[in-house]
Amino acid sequence: MYEQSITRSRRTAFVILIDGSGSMSKELLFQGRRTTKAEAVAAITNNLLFELIERARRNDGVRDYYDIAVLSYGGDDRVESLFAAGREWLPVSELAASGVPVGTATVEFRLPDGRSSLREIPAPQWIAPRAAGQTPMYEALLTARDLVSGWVVRPENADSFPPVVFNITDGEATDGDDEDLLTVCNQIKQLGTTDGRVLLINIHLATGDAARPVLFPSADEARYPSRYASLLYACSSEMPALFDPAIRAAKGPGALPPFRGMSYNASTAELISILNIGSISLKTE
């Protein structure tokens, strides 16, 4: 299980759900400057999309190794695609070919004397930040369930590496209780291909309180003294052994699998690490 390499005839899929509620307007420190959570998550997601394009690039062009969906939930309790024209799925080649605004991203680099400095570089902006309204997370997960359900039943995807769903939020759902969320998450995790079940990774961004972060917790960390952290643990997938080396590199060599695909009170740096582990570490041919 979870052994299928990603090829043009055996592509995989990524669904990225982004909390676009009003609380995402709160500020945090990201790449050396103050910015809103919404702006930081949009920048991180745009960078991930760029990385996926580059990983799919070969001498003959960008190969369709991935189908990608990016959805925002918030505003008037709506779930909407963040791609132009409202497209739900985009093959990575179409994403690469789409005309998108080019903005700037701030990156940190080291000077010869060891000091750090910030530099503005051009960066494509497929998605824009959103921060308004409530948190219809339950509806977003239902939408992800339906999207992935439709993807895995396509005959050409039957033997593919199963889709990975990322849910990025800084709070709790306003449209469903714990049992609702657990039910829909279990429905997502029951879907799959012949190579394995869909992987659901829930990422809770730091809210500014003093609670310690949890990153890809193992079973002994499941007793974290927070109801919501415990809920996210139950809602998230157990990560296949394929991801263990990358997770241990992030957590430390003493970390022991199996690991759960979730985080609680994660920083933006940890968000980047989680997205990279869950996507870029997959094998392509």
LOLOPA-410861 format. One line per field, with one value per residue (C-alpha): residue number from 0; x, y, z. Coordinates in nm, 3 decimals. Example, Ala and Ser with C-alpha at 12.3 -4.5 7.8 and 13.67 -1.06 7.14 Angstrom:
! LOLOPA-410861
seq = c(0_1)
x = c(1.230_1.367)
y = c(-0.450_-0.106)
z = c(0.780_0.714)
! end
This chain:
! LOLOPA-410861
seq = c(0_1_2_3_4_5_6_7_8_9_10_11_12_13_14_15_16_17_18_19_20_21_22_23_24_25_26_27_28_29_30_31_32_33_34_35_36_37_38_39_40_41_42_43_44_45_46_47_48_49_50_51_52_53_54_55_56_57_58_59_60_61_62_63_64_65_66_67_68_69_70_71_72_73_74_75_76_77_78_79_80_81_82_83_84_85_86_87_88_89_90_91_92_93_94_95_96_97_98_99_100_101_102_103_104_105_106_107_108_109_110_111_112_113_114_115_116_117_118_119_120_121_122_123_124_125_126_127_128_129_130_131_132_133_134_135_136_137_138_139_140_141_142_143_144_145_146_147_148_149_150_151_152_153_154_155_156_157_158_159_160_161_162_163_164_165_166_167_168_169_170_171_172_173_174_175_176_177_178_179_180_181_182_183_184_185_186_187_188_189_190_191_192_193_194_195_196_197_198_199_200_201_202_203_204_205_206_207_208_209_210_211_212_213_214_215_216_217_218_219_220_221_222_223_224_225_226_227_228_229_230_231_232_233_234_235_236_237_238_239_240_241_242_243_244_245_246_247_248_249_250_251_252_253_254_255_256_257_258_259_260_261_262_263_264_265_266_267_268_269_270_271_272_273_274_275_276_277_278_279_280_281_282_283_284)
x = c(0.000_0.108_0.376_0.256_0.496_0.338_0.342_0.137_-0.077_-0.096_-0.133_-0.236_-0.442_-0.412_-0.701_-0.611_-0.885_-0.806_-0.992_-1.102_-1.289_-1.251_-1.003_-0.751_-0.708_-0.507_-0.138_0.163_0.533_0.608_0.947_1.069_0.768_0.422_0.141_-0.204_-0.258_-0.455_-0.168_0.087_-0.119_-0.183_0.190_0.278_0.013_0.127_0.482_0.365_0.184_0.503_0.703_0.456_0.483_0.862_0.858_0.639_0.858_1.059_1.234_0.904_0.717_0.508_0.372_0.033_0.146_-0.109_-0.467_-0.502_-0.796_-0.770_-1.087_-1.159_-1.429_-1.560_-1.729_-2.103_-2.062_-1.955_-1.698_-1.540_-1.257_-0.969_-0.871_-0.973_-1.317_-1.405_-1.249_-1.249_-0.975_-0.678_-0.419_-0.074_0.003_-0.298_-0.195_0.149_0.001_-0.258_-0.195_-0.170_-0.060_0.302_0.355_0.644_0.744_0.979_1.252_1.518_1.877_2.213_2.485_2.851_2.901_2.619_2.360_2.017_1.862_1.526_1.487_1.182_1.153_0.887_0.627_0.316_-0.009_-0.265_-0.466_-0.541_-0.591_-0.940_-1.049_-1.417_-1.717_-1.757_-1.583_-1.798_-1.540_-1.796_-1.928_-1.570_-1.495_-1.819_-1.710_-1.367_-1.531_-1.742_-1.448_-1.223_-1.504_-1.550_-1.175_-1.107_-1.390_-1.247_-1.109_-0.778_-0.721_-0.811_-0.451_-0.302_-0.143_-0.449_-0.533_-0.402_-0.638_-0.493_-0.725_-0.563_-0.750_-0.693_-1.014_-1.313_-1.606_-1.912_-2.143_-2.107_-2.028_-1.747_-1.951_-2.033_-1.665_-1.555_-1.819_-1.725_-1.353_-1.401_-1.597_-1.304_-1.054_-1.259_-1.223_-0.926_-0.766_-0.610_-0.291_-0.440_-0.696_-0.718_-0.486_-0.644_-0.404_-0.554_-0.335_-0.432_-0.238_-0.107_-0.365_-0.123_-0.187_0.079_-0.018_0.273_0.261_0.199_0.337_0.259_0.191_0.257_0.023_0.188_0.114_-0.257_-0.327_-0.263_-0.471_-0.696_-1.036_-0.986_-0.638_-0.781_-1.061_-0.813_-0.610_-0.919_-1.016_-0.676_-0.511_-0.236_0.060_0.201_0.558_0.661_0.651_0.830_1.184_1.066_0.850_1.134_1.364_1.112_1.036_1.374_1.535_1.380_1.027_0.867_0.594_0.313_0.245_-0.090_-0.138_-0.225_-0.081_-0.207_-0.087_0.154_0.374_0.400_0.737_0.572_0.288_0.546_0.711_0.379_0.275_0.614_0.615_0.262_0.318_0.671_0.809_0.602_0.790_0.757_0.885)
y = c(0.000_0.359_0.229_0.362_0.608_0.916_0.917_1.075_0.761_0.727_1.083_1.179_1.466_1.734_1.923_2.228_2.371_2.717_2.885_3.225_3.339_3.673_3.544_3.493_3.873_3.852_3.923_3.703_3.709_3.555_3.566_3.849_4.079_4.124_4.006_3.856_3.483_3.496_3.663_3.418_3.112_3.245_3.306_2.959_2.795_2.984_2.869_2.508_2.531_2.664_2.376_2.120_2.270_2.257_1.895_1.807_1.993_1.781_1.847_1.799_2.042_2.017_1.665_1.602_1.426_1.610_1.730_2.019_2.188_2.489_2.592_2.869_2.853_3.164_3.485_3.425_3.064_2.960_2.719_2.849_2.756_3.004_2.929_3.164_3.099_2.886_2.567_2.295_2.074_2.193_1.956_2.086_2.159_2.392_2.557_2.623_2.761_2.984_3.355_3.474_3.801_3.815_3.981_3.971_3.736_3.812_3.552_3.536_3.454_3.444_3.699_3.586_3.716_3.498_3.773_3.727_3.963_3.989_4.008_4.070_3.829_3.791_3.527_3.404_3.451_3.192_3.255_3.565_3.589_3.594_3.678_3.742_3.584_3.253_2.915_2.670_2.391_2.113_2.228_2.253_1.896_1.777_1.949_1.787_1.448_1.485_1.609_1.323_1.069_1.175_1.161_0.811_0.648_0.758_0.445_0.616_0.689_0.345_0.239_0.581_0.700_0.822_1.191_1.401_1.654_1.942_2.143_2.467_2.655_2.874_2.788_2.562_2.501_2.724_2.499_2.160_1.995_1.753_1.450_1.610_1.679_1.332_1.170_1.357_1.314_0.940_0.937_1.108_0.864_0.564_0.669_0.546_0.366_0.020_0.179_0.307_0.530_0.907_1.092_1.376_1.617_1.881_2.182_2.420_2.747_2.911_3.132_3.326_3.141_2.969_2.613_2.411_2.302_1.945_1.827_1.486_1.340_0.977_0.777_0.891_1.253_1.188_1.271_1.641_1.839_2.009_1.890_2.041_1.893_1.553_1.601_1.688_1.379_1.159_1.335_1.291_1.003_0.781_0.857_0.570_0.457_0.631_0.963_0.849_0.964_1.318_1.341_1.223_1.479_1.750_1.620_1.480_1.135_1.024_1.046_0.706_0.618_0.571_0.942_1.114_1.369_1.672_1.967_2.189_2.545_2.523_2.816_2.926_2.749_2.428_2.478_2.492_2.176_1.988_2.083_1.985_1.650_1.572_1.661_1.709_1.391_1.170_0.975_1.087_0.917)
z = c(0.000_-0.072_-0.309_-0.645_-0.806_-0.963_-1.343_-1.619_-1.640_-1.260_-1.135_-0.782_-0.643_-0.377_-0.217_-0.008_0.215_0.354_0.638_0.505_0.816_0.989_1.245_0.964_0.959_1.281_1.244_1.300_1.218_0.879_0.706_0.923_0.895_1.039_0.815_0.849_0.878_0.552_0.366_0.509_0.418_0.067_0.015_0.147_-0.073_-0.383_-0.315_-0.279_-0.614_-0.773_-0.621_-0.755_-1.103_-1.088_-0.968_-1.265_-1.515_-1.760_-2.092_-2.276_-2.051_-1.734_-1.702_-1.549_-1.234_-1.016_-1.014_-0.770_-0.597_-0.365_-0.179_0.069_0.335_0.508_0.403_0.376_0.494_0.147_0.007_-0.313_-0.544_-0.535_-0.894_-1.174_-1.323_-1.020_-1.154_-0.887_-1.031_-1.234_-1.380_-1.292_-1.659_-1.681_-1.357_-1.505_-1.827_-1.661_-1.676_-1.316_-1.158_-1.054_-0.719_-0.478_-0.201_0.086_0.137_0.404_0.311_0.486_0.427_0.416_0.770_0.902_0.936_0.779_0.529_0.352_-0.024_-0.242_-0.538_-0.811_-0.724_-0.908_-0.718_-0.817_-0.502_-0.297_0.080_0.228_0.582_0.654_0.820_1.000_0.966_0.765_0.799_0.799_0.461_0.331_0.436_0.275_-0.047_-0.025_0.033_-0.280_-0.489_-0.385_-0.419_-0.780_-0.845_-0.708_-0.908_-1.242_-1.414_-1.495_-1.124_-0.988_-0.920_-0.843_-0.521_-0.328_-0.293_-0.005_0.157_0.362_0.588_0.714_0.987_1.292_1.474_1.512_1.280_1.320_1.115_1.283_1.615_1.696_1.590_1.254_1.185_1.292_1.071_0.754_0.818_0.857_0.531_0.356_0.507_0.389_0.025_-0.172_-0.463_-0.488_-0.351_-0.025_0.139_0.108_0.347_0.548_0.718_0.951_1.031_1.312_1.299_1.615_1.781_1.999_2.323_2.528_2.434_2.301_1.937_1.827_1.492_1.337_1.683_1.768_1.991_2.313_2.218_2.160_2.526_2.463_2.717_2.463_2.343_2.000_1.955_2.048_1.794_1.518_1.607_1.568_1.243_1.076_0.893_1.022_0.797_0.589_0.654_0.330_0.516_0.833_0.739_0.651_0.963_1.188_1.025_1.122_1.472_1.570_1.543_1.873_1.731_1.681_1.431_1.362_1.318_1.276_0.996_1.205_1.389_1.667_1.731_1.439_1.334_0.971_0.950_1.070_0.820_0.539_0.673_0.693_0.340_0.202_0.383_0.266_-0.097_-0.223_-0.064_-0.299_-0.569_-0.931_-1.246)
! end
